[in-house]
Amino acid sequence: MTHINHRLNIIEHFHRYWRLSADMLTPLTDCPFFSGAFTSLFRHIADVVTAAEHLKSDRDPAEWWHALIMAALLHDIGKLDPNFQQAVANRQHAAGDENELSHNVLALFLLDEQLFSKQVKEPESVLSAIVFHHWRDYYVDLIMGNRIDDIKSKAEEILSRAGEWMDWLQDLREQLQDIAQKHDIDFNVIKLNKKLLQYFCHNSLLDSGLVMPPYTLALLPQRLKNEIAATTEQFRVFITGNLMRCDHFASQVESGDLDLQLKDIEYACFPSYEALAATMCFDNGREPWQKQFFDRNKALQNSNLILLAPTGAGKTEFAYLWGAGRKNFFLLPMQAAVNSIFTRTEKLLSKAGADFQGHVSLLHGNAAIERRSHYRQQGEKIPEEQREGEIGRFVAMARHFAEPYIIATADQVAPAALRYPGYERTYAVLMDSALIIDEVQAYNPKAAAIITYLLTSVASLGGRVLLMTATLPPFIKKTISNRMSLSDQQVVNVLEQDITELAPVIDTVLHKIDFYLYETQQDHKETEVLNKLAQRLLDELKQDKKILAIFNTVKRAQAFYQCVRRLSDAELYQDNIILLHSRFTIDDKKDIEDTVVNKKMPNSPKRPAGGCLVISTQIVEASLNIDADILYTELCPIDSLLQRMGRVFRRFVHAGMADDLVKPNIIILLDRYKWGSGLLSSKRSVYDDDLIKVTLACLLMAANKIMLANDDVKQFCQNGFRSILDEPKQSKKGVKLPENVFILQTALQQTFTLDASQKDKLINQVYSLLAELESSYIRDYYDTLETLEYGYCADKLRDAQRIFREVSNVDVIPTARLADFIKKVEKWLKQDKKDFSSFQEQIINSSVISVPYNTGRKAFNDLTAWQKVMDLAEDQDKALRHRLERWLGNIQIVEADYGKELGLMLKENKNGTSREQVYE
């Protein structure tokens, strides 16, 4: 105990200066352990309580809000600990010191648990919210008793100074008395609990039975978890999540960095159904079909729904009306799509009333960059400091879920379904909101399972959910419907509705399909294949066509672009042939997207004249609002194929100018000998092999207008029907196939059309067959869902995001850009403002590219970006060097070229074989 007493004596002087007054916001210049402004403990507690008051709504029981206020009042009383105070004075992060019990755990010792239990509903949940409102990695050991000596030591330390602790607690009670009385709380609940301290001298945290460990609970067997009442879990999430939310927001306000007030924690002003519907009415006064639908089905506006509607039918407007009167979360797969919906929502709300202008949040990794771009495009001459302040506030409001509309990429919200420590903050907002998920088919099976679990868990907590999509695999629709007990009326298929307004969208045939066959039996023929295809597209370009060519890999898109440029008239077509993929820097990619969407291929009846050729990858499937005359695409899964087709012939139907299709406008590229992998692009498949095979089989049946028995199609897929030129009744492996399978060969020579209804049937057919094949694609979905049901918890938020994205990507700087990168860092270090925002805008956005780890790893030169610039930062203060190391330490240097036309080009291996670049 000697070392403990010595330490307490050292900081005793500090406590004489540290008082709990509300106006204590000035520096303690006389204190030997502290310098600089800080917020007093009382003021912070008062701020968290005030934030909770601003959150309060009538939708939740009054006793829930009372419990939240109680938690807010008591959550930080452990900060009275002298060790914590010394760490604050020394500007250390005390809560992260694993050698000390964190302040939130100490709250257990400073409460009268019996009086506490009489004042709140379900005291175990409320006390757990207080004790675990910050989570540390070592808490599992603490809870399970592996660190019982640490608890014992702390309990003995407090008991040895019991008199001083009681004095400090009395000070705190006096300061909190007014707040406690205002909310009918007996402030005597704050007390030194000697009995409990003595108990913890001999027992573990779990033995006490006072708290419910939040992230170990999920590991209990399913049968035990099912016994926990749904209302108990709702209450626990409500208290825990909202306490975190209030605590984080109060700290943000107290930092003084942004123009924020406590009342900004929730802008609880939502446009009404009537106000939103009025903004959608046509100039002739005719009401949109979405309003007519909800007027006929009023009960569905307050129900969980699945909406199936083709591209251009107005799903987003449907979602606006469905979510009227509540906070709305719009989750989409791609940043470009999020940016587009954000702009649409801003325009809509500005028409709905002045109260809603400026109250839409944009939430994704590059939201600040997007906002700066907005200011530049608008030409708004705002002083830089004011502009940066507004951008900072804009980003903070999004991260705190403060605005009535949050438009986000799914990876910002959906990982909460993996229940990482602190996930309750997200769930607490969602349980009182309207959650809209768009285009679930864009995710891989594991991510789709996470989305499914998110939808069902939010609905079980009392939130409302809407899944809307143009294409939905039947097994996902069935799973969601069953788990949420949706009625037939709650699954709204626009194709089955009698909606006159949508007749052009549903009935008009927009796509006529043809197959383009090529052969690559030998590698030397590959260049010949590309040249022939390139010349065909250039001939189309001479006819002023707007052409979209989509390849499944970056490598193939780059190779084809180079081929086209070699064959084209450089002067005539220089600005009309564009390459777009994911291997550009953020700045360059944004410039290319802007050119394609706004200048070359906009989805508008008033498109600029002249042809263009955009060569791209999957990145354009659902993210860019473009409209092409003709699409050339490699074979891909049916969902992706239909999304790609949705980029073609869009403007005419909306303007009532649809013409009969004479020539095919969808050309599917198919290798006669490699179709089994679905690729010209690569020797290994980007997509699930079974999904590719079944997609092709169903397309061929649609072309020939036949329907084979499922067993025949399964044989077609399973027996490696690798060459579609084989003699009838015999495949290359010598396996005899049914004669009618070979009828499919003739379909390759035919063109065929697909309307919206036929596309819907095609989706159902593909996934029904895939289920019979017992494909790993569907197994991955169900296995992931089952894992979540049985209580999987991610260790950290970043782990949950990695799992959701299935990211094995690494950020890299190509050697071709290295000198420029170093110069920019050197320049940045000389300026006054050295925050991450300026670092990202000036350096990261123009230097760093994200690539799959397996693609880039052999090109690493064993140096990181930090190692390249660490000498430049030698004279900087320690804190800045630490930040730079954190920002740059995981960015690899790769042997690669880079250009604004081609993007990243990894150099060849020593043996001369190039590294494949797969995915977007």
C-alpha angles and dihedrals in degrees: 000000000000095000090048094052091046091054092048091051091052093056097038088093089056092057091057088064098038108082131168101237121142093230094052097119100121130092118277094226093171094054112100092208102046141050131168134042121303140168117254120240091245093050092050092049090048090050093051090050090049091050089053089051090054091050094054118118135172093242094082129058116273091234089060091057091046089054091049091053089049091052091047091051093052105030098098104031088112088071086082085082108117090220090058091047092052091050090051090050090051090046092243126145096247095180090062096054106107091196090069131056105247120246095251092058090049089062087080090067094049101054135080097232094196094053089042091055092054094055104051141046113252096359093195091064093046094047090048090053089054096045095045103034084115117040126205128189093241093057092092089061089044093051096044094051099252090122099040090133090061092055091044092051093050093047091051091047092054093045090052090059096034094136094054092045090053090051092051092048090050089054090051093047090054092051093047096043097098093049091047093050092047089059097037094250122148100232090201085083084087106082142128102266101211093171092056092043090055089048091054091052085075108019141058129247093252092050091060093067089211098116138042109226101228104204097035092051089069089062093064117110114276094246090059094046091053089061091063107098116246090230090055091055091046090052093046093051091045094053098038097043097044093046089055090046094051093044094050094045094047089052090049091053092045092053088070091212094120137036095257134137129195092251088063091073089094128017093198097186114115129180114246126241090251093050093050094045090052091057090055099051116114123245090259090057094252113147119237118251091247092063092044089052095052093042087058093041105036094161091060092064088072095040136091108256147185113211120197112189135150122248111286096023094113105257093157093055089048088055093050092056093042092053097043116138096023141075108277128213114194111192120190133171102237134049092226091055090047091052090051095050090045090057092046091049093049091053093046094050093047087060091046093062146303091265090070101045112117093011101113121103127213112206122186139099095278101038093121091052091050091051093051089050088053091056091049094049092048091050090225109172100214120154109262095241092051092045093051089048091053091047091049091051091047092053093043093052089052094049091049092049088233102143126078093241122044115184109191147157109256093244089069093061114011096069087072084080086070088063100227114178106289097022088127090077089067095040092050089061095041093051088066097038145072111255118202120190116191126200102356090179089071090075128080116253095265093050090045088055090051089050089050092051091047091053095048096044094048090050090050089053092054102265123127122241136197123188110193126178145146092228125026124178107236094231090059092046091049093047094050093044092051096045093048095037092234117184122225088260090057091060102071114194108186090203088065095048124095097235114154093191091060097049093101091051095046103036103035115096105228101169133056113184134211134171122235109205124202136167128228102170090141127035094234089064093062094084090048090052092050093047092052093049092045092053091051091053092046089054088054090048091056087060089060093252121158103229130191118196115188123192127185097232136042091230094058093044090053093047092049092047090053090049093051093048091051092053098040131088099258095207096046099042103027096115097031102065112075134178119207127178140128098270096084127097115263092255095048094044091052092051092050093047090050091052093049098043101039106026113023111025111011120166094242137111086232096062119161114262123252135057131279138180119217114191111195150142136238088301091091098050099099106349108070124064096221136138124209131186094221137013129210110190139169116239111278138158116302094252093054092042093055090046090052090049087053089069090065133082094354104137100057098061093051091052093046091245101116113149131197110272111244100170128036114266097185115063116185113204111220131178111218092216105029103041091115090075090040093228146109083173104069149005089238125055121253090198135047106285096221091050091053093049095048091046091055093045092052092046090053091049090050091050092052093039091232134125117214124200114268091242090057092050091047089054089047090056102035100047096061099250086192100162118046088195094066119125114269117274093018132081125193090264091055093249113146114231130196112273094237090061088070090059083079089070092070091055089070089070095050136080120221140178133230125201124193094270093050091050090053091052091047091056091051092047095051095050094042089057091044090056091053090051088055088228122197086233092070093035090058090055096050095040091053092047092050091050090054092047090055092057110269113179125190115224095227141007092252090053090052091050091048091052092047094049091036083222118183089158125132128198113239141182114211117229088239089066098037099097091048090048092053092049091052092051090049091051092046092053090058095056126088098235111068107167129131092255093062091039092055095046097045101036118008097048094053100037112034129078127183118227135169109271094234090051096053105028097090090051094055112117092205094254130107127213090251092057089054095055105026092102090056089058095047093108094046123101119272095251093055092047089052091052093048091050090051093048096045105025095092097042110103128211111229132192098245146122123236134196136167090241102047103020120209116004113186113213122245126267118255090262090059098249116128123232114247120243110207135184124021 
